[in-house]
Amino acid sequence: KSAGMADAELEAPAAGRAGRAKAASRVLAAASTAVKNAVLERAAVALETPEVRTAVAAANAEDLARAAEMQLAPALVDRLVLDEKRMDAMVAGLRQVAALPDPVGALVQHRRLENGLEVARMRVPLGLIGIVYESRPNVTVDAAALCVKSGNAVVLRGGKEAFASNRALAAVFEDALRAEGLPAEAVSLVPTTDRRATKALIGLEGVLDLAIPRGGTGLIRFVTEHARVPVIQHYQGVCHVYVDGAADLDKALAIAVNAKTQRPGVCNAMETLLVDASVADAFLPKLAGAMEGVTLHADGRALPLLPGAGAAGEDAFGHEYLALELAVAVVDGLEGALAHVARHGSQHTEAIVTESYAKARRWVREVDASCVLVNASTRFNDGFQLGLGAEMGISTTKLHAYGPMGLEELCALKWVGFGEGHVRT
């Protein structure tokens, strides 16, 4: 249907909603913590009621049927599913965000100058945020919760594969906002999935304050290339686990299995395992037995130690599989691991397994990634797991955020000063 529509017809919904959301952002920025928390609690209570759950489940079933027709990849289908466990997680996330301190108005870096002028930096909302995302309907709830709590309005442009689910979840927030006397437009879902509407949204310079794309590389590149507003980027999750020569190998095996198999279709799943040559003979045969159902792509040094593995091709390393596939390489100590990560990593998540304090310290200092872990699965680079309640996405750029974006990352810092008739001489 949209193929024959004029660009203006498709651009209007995005522009109109963004304009109303911008006006709503000014109201939300002044809302009290109590009112914002009440919105989140209302949304949580609604998502616990049988009526709303039934409606969301029906919408999700409609999306899953469409996904089957579209023959979506298993990783995308997995992200699309809203079962009881995931709905419970959304409710828990709403309440965790509500329990967090309100960042708006907080003063940091407070000091008194020699002339007696008191200065500080105050956290303030960014304004209007646009989220462009694929599959994951839980992003609708995460984004809305974090934006409401941080005093930002949000325009949501989800993918066609999750349109019904997103619409049902956005309606929950619209009702909660109205019930607390706030404009429902503070959480707005663009009523079309046509990419021309996305282009219109991210081109709204002076209206939209920040664009955050969440999805595949193609989506990220489209938003980055066409946006006329700042963009938070997250291209790929090429995450590594390095098993050091000083590792507890039982601990390393448990971490590797969890990082790859617990949920392989997400960006913080391990895609490459690096093993120090000094422990490869002892560790890799155990790995082969533990990675049941996982296709292993091994380099020349790892291949003889991994029964059933295939030889790694040229593009095996630096590849985001998002499936039960894993690249494995043997490296020469910490220096070899650091060099491999620097060459093939995507600045997302990098983990070391070691009992050496000195090597752990070097790893966290020298690895350039949004989250660097010691003796822990890469799956912990997640806003909920890190205590943020939820996340707007994981930034692999450094301006202005690096890693999972929570409440503080959705604020800017402005300078404020308190004087007693101070004048500059």
N, C-alpha and C positions, 0 to 999 in steps of 0.2 A: 504493500500500500504506500509506504513512504517513498518508494523509488520514483513515483511520479509527482511527488510534492515539490514545490519550489523551496529553495533554500530558506527564504524568509519565513515560510510556514513552519519550518523545522527549528529555525533559530528563535522564533518568538517565545515558545514555551520556556526555553532555558533563560533567555534574557528577562522575560517577565517575572519568572520565579526568583531569579537572582536579585532583581530590583526590589521585590517585596522582602526578600530575605535580608538584604542590606539594611533596609529600614528596621526590620525586626532585630538585627544585631545590636543596634543602639539601645533598644529596650532591654535586651538580654544582658548587655554589658553592665547595666545598672542594677540588675536583679540581685537580691540578697542571697546569701549562701543557703538560708533556710528554704527559700522558694525554689531554688535550683535543685536542692536535694529532694524536695517534695515531688518535683517533676520526675526525677529518677526513680523514686520509690513508687510513684503511681504506675510508671511503666513496668517496673519489676512485678508489682502486684497483678497488673493486667496480664503479663506473660505467664503468670502462674495459674490463671483461671482456665477452667476447661473450655469455655467458649472461645477464648482467644487462641488457645493452643490448637483447638480443632480447626479454626480458621487459618492459622499459620500453616498447620500440617497440610491442609487441603491445597493451599497456595503452593506449598513446596512440592506436593505431589504433581501439581500441574507443571511446575518447572522441571521436575525430574523426567516427566513424560516427554517434554520438549527436548530435554538433553539427550534422551535416547534417540529421538528422531534426528537430532543434529549429529549423533554419533560422537559426542564429546569424549575427550580422553579421560581415562579413569581418574587421573589426578584432579581434573576439573569437576567431575561428578562427585568425588569425595568431598570437595570443598563446598559443593552445592547442598549437600544433605543437611537437613535440620531435624535430627532425631531428638528424643526426650533428653538425652545426655547433653546435647549441644544447647538446647533451649534452657536447661538448668544452668549451664555455664554462662549463658547470656544474662540470666537473672542474677547469678552470683557476681558477675562483672558489674552490673548496674549498681548493686549494693556496695561493692568494693569502691567504685568511683565515688559514690555518695559519701562514703566514710573517709575519703582522703581529704586533706586540708584544701581549702579553696585557694588557688594561687592568685586570684584577682585581688589587686590592692596590696599584696605582700611587699614589704620593703626589704631590699637586700643591699649589701655594700654601704650600709649607713655609716657616716662619719661626720665629724665636726672639723671644718677648716680652721686655719689659724686666725682668720678674721671673724670667726664665730658663726659663719653661715653653716647650717646643717644641710647636708645633701645625702641623697640616697637614690637608688634605682627602684622603681615600682613596676611590678608585673601587671600588664594590661592585656586584654584580649587582642588577637590579631584582627578580628572583624568578621569577615565573611570567608569561609573556606569551602572550596569545591573539591569533592571526592569523586574520582572517576575509577570504577572498580569492576572486576569481573568475578563471576561465580559467587564467592563467599557472601551470602546474605547476612551473616553475623556482623559483617562490616557496617551494615546499616545501623545496628544497635550500638556497636562500639563507637562509631564516629559520632552518632547523635549524643550518646552519653558524655563523651569527653568534651564535645563542643558545648553542650549545655552547661556543664560544670565549669568550664573555663570561660564562659561568657561569650562564646562565638556562635554565630549562626552558621548553618551548613546547608549547602546544596548538594544533593546526592544524585549521581548519575551512574546507576548500576548497569550491568550487562543484561542483554536480552534473555540469557539463560536463567537469570534469577529474578526476572521482572515481577512476577506475581508475589514471590516471597518478600521482596524488597517493599512492594506496595503495602502488603499486610503489616510489616514491621514498622514502616514509617507512619502508618495510621495510628499505631499505638502511641507514638511520641506526639503526634499532632493533638490527640485527645488529652494526653497528660499536660501538655503546655496550656491548652485552653482551660483546663480545669484549675490551673494555678494562676490564671489571669495573664498569661504571657502569649504573645502572638504565635499561632501555630506555624506561621511561615518561617520561624526560626529553624525548623527542620523541614526541608523541602526536597521532594523527590521529583526529578525531571520526568515528565510523563511520556517520554519517548526514549528509545535506545539507539536512534540513528546517530551515526558518528558526526554528522553535520551539526547536530545540536550540541555535541560535546565540543566541537571546534568553536561554536559560538560562545559557549560558557567560558572556556579558558581564554577567550579573547576579550573578555569584559574588563579591560584595564580601567581602573578607577572604581570598579564595583567589587570584583573578586579580589581578595587580598592574597590568597595562596591557593595553589592547585596541588592536590596529592593524588597521583595515579597509583592504583594497586592492581597488578595483574601481570600479564606476560610482557615480554620484551617489546613486542609490537605496539602494545598500548602505551607503554612508558615512552617509547620513542615518538609516537604520534603526539602525545601531550607535550613532551619537551620541545618538539619542533614547531608546534603551532601555538603554544601558550604565549600570551603577552603579559603574564603575571608570573611571579616567582613560582618555581616548581620544586617539590621535594621528590627526589628520585630514588628508586630501588629497582635496579635492573635485574639482577639475578642473585640467587642464594647458592653460590658455589662454596659450600662449607666443608672444612677439613677437620679431621681428628688425627693428631699425631701421637703415636705410641712411642714414647721415648725409651732409650736404653735403660733408664732408671725407673721404668713404670712397674706397678703391680699389675701383672698380666691378667689376673682374674678381674680386677677392677677395669682394666682396659677393654676386656672382652665384653663385659656388661655394658659399658658406655658405648662401644662401637655398635653393638646390636640395637640398643635403644635409639641411638642417633640415626640409624638407617631405617629401622623397621617399625618403630612405634607409630609413625605416620609419615610415610615416604613422600607423599604428594605435596609437602609444604616447604616453604623457603628456608626453614632452619633445620631441615633434615641433612645429615651428612651425605655428601656426594663423592668425596675422595678420602680414603684412609691412607695415611703415611705411617710407615713402620721403620724404626731404626734397624739398620742391618745387623746390629749386635743381638737383637732379640727376634729377628724375623723367623729363624728356624724353629724357635719355640712357640711363637705366637701364631703365625699364619695358618698352620694346619688346624689349630683350634678354631680359628676364625671360619675356615671353610666348613667345618662341621656345625658351627652355630648360626651361620647365615643361610638357613634353609629357605629356599624359594627366591634367593637373591642372585641375580646374574652378576658375576664378578668379572671385571675387565682388568687384567693384571699386566704390569710392565714386565720386562724381561727378567728381572731379578725376583719378582714375586711369583711369577707363573709356575716354576717348578715346585713351589711350596703350597700351592692352592689346588688341590684335586678338583677337577670339574670346571676350573676357571678358563676363560678365553683370553687370548692375547689382546692387550689394549691397543686400539687404533690411535692414529695421530690426534684425533679430537676427543679421546676418552677423558683427558684431564682438562679441567676448566669448563666442564660440561654440567649443566643442571639437568639431571635425569628426571626428578620428580616422580620416581617409580622405584621398584625393587631392583635397582641396578646400582653397582658401586665400582668405582675405579680404585685400584690398589697399587701403591708404589712403595718400593723399598728405598730409603734414603740414608745418606751417611750422616747420622747424628743430627743435632739441633740445627747446625748450619745448613745442612741439606734440606731439612724441613722448612726452615725460614725462607730459603731461596725458592722452594717449590710454591709455597703459599704466596710469596711476592709476585711470582710469575703467573699463577693460575687462579688466585683467589679473587673474590668479587667484593671484598670489604664488608662482608656480611657477618659471619660467625666463624671463629677459629678456636679449636680446643686442643689442649695438650694433656696427655696422661703421663704423669711423672711423680716420683717421690723426691725429686731433687728441688730444693727450694731455689737454688741459684738458677736452674734452668727455667723453672716456672716464672721467676722474676724477669728473666730475659724475654720469655714468650710474651708476657703481658705488656712489657715495655716496647718491644720491637715489632710485633705483629700489628699491621694497620688494618683494623676491622672495627665494625660498629660494636661488636661484643667479643671479648676475648676471655676464654674460660680455662680453668685449671681443674682437672679431675672431675669434669662434669660434661653431660651430653650437650651437644649443640642445640637440642630442642628447648633449652632454657632461654634462648634469646627470643623472648615473647613478652609483650607488655603485661599480660596477666601474671605470668610466672615471676616477673621481676618486680611485682608489687605496684604496677601502675593502674591496676583495675582493668584496663584494656589498652589498646593502642590504635593510633591513626595509621600506622604503618611503620616499617623499619627503614629509616633513612640510611642509605649508604653514601650519601654526600655529607659534607661537613658544614654547610651553611643552610640553615642556622642550627640544625639538629643532626645528631649522629647516633643511630640506633633506634630502638622503639620510641615512638613519640607519644608521650603522655600529657598530662595537664600542663606542666611547666613549659613543655616544648610548644604548646599552642598559645603561648603568651609572648609578647615582646617586653622589653625593659625600657621604660622611659625615665629620664632624670627628673627628680623633684627636689626643690630646695625650700628651706624654711629660714627666713631671715627676721630681723627686728629693725626694719628700716634701712637695711644694707643698701649702699650705693657703690658703684664701682668708680675708683679714682684712677 
